Amino acid sequence: MKFDKGLMAGSSTLLLLTLLESGDMYGYQMIEELSRRSNDAFQMQEGTLYPILHALEKEKYLSSYRQLAPSGRERKYYKLTRRGRELLADKRTEWEKFHRGVNDVLRGGADALA
């Protein structure tokens, strides 16, 4: 099942920061890990990923470094900064409130749960 692109766009930052919370990753690795963790529900394209990463790096939420892979190819790794961890915490709180609100509407309102 494909998701509405607007839904994916609204949660991309949260998803990428969450991936990087578990350790440094390079771009293609993030695409693969996002797909794996979501059971292939999320298929992010490079053209979507890299502008987000560059914007997060510009705002100091991420830092990056280059490292040689065993194949001899140089890869650019992204790392979550302290500021990025703070943004992740904010994004998680925002997501929880949004998720709760959507569920309340779907179930007929918060009062319907009581």
C-alpha positions, 0 to 999 in steps of 0.5 A: 500500500502506498501512502499519501505523499503529504503524510510521508512528508509530514513525518520524514524528519521524525523518521530520519532522526529516529533512525539516527538515534540508533547510530550514525548512517549514510544515506542509502543505509537510511533508505534501506533501514526505513524500508526494513523497519516499516516492513516496506511501507516507507520507500523514501527516494534519494531525491527526498532524503538528501534535501532533508538531510542537508537542511537538518545539517544546515540547522545543526541538527545533524553533523556529517563526516566521510569514511571509507567503506570496505569496498574503498568507496567513500561514504558520507555518514550523518550523526545526530547532534545534541540539538538534533536529539532535542528536535527529535524529542519535540517531534515525538511529542508533536507526533504523539499529540497528533496521533492521539487526536486522529485516533480520538476523531476516528473513535468518535471523540475523546469523550467516546473513550470514557 
